[in-house]
Amino acid sequence: MIRQIIDLARNARGTLAEDLAGVAALTVLILGALHLPGLT
């Protein structure tokens, strides 16, 4: 799924796909951080 997002970001010439990929990456990092103990 992450590969698909990266491929879309690479294939798109606009910035929309790149922004979506960035938001998706940040969301994953934030959710991961929230699920790890002691990082708050």
N, C-alpha and C positions, 0 to 999 in steps of 0.2 A: 504493500500500500504506500509506503514511504517512497519506494522507487518510482511508483506511478506519479506521485506528486512532483518528485524531482524531474522526471522526464517531461512532465507538462510544463514545468517552470523553464526547462531548457528549450523546449520546442516553441514556447510562446515568445513572440517578439515584444509584446507589451509588458507592463509591469504588474498586471493584475494577477497572473499566475504566480509570479515571484512573491507578491504580497501574500497570496493565499498560502503558499508553501511556508513563508516565514511565520504566519499566524499559526499554522498547523504545528510547526516545529516548536514555537513558544508554548502552545497549548500542551503539547506532549511533555515538555520540560517542566512546566508549572504543575501539571497533574502528577508527574513523577516525583517532583520535589515535595508536594503535599503528602504523598503516600510514604515518603521516607521519613523516619523519625529523627528528630533532633536537628532539622534544617531550618526551623522557623527562627 
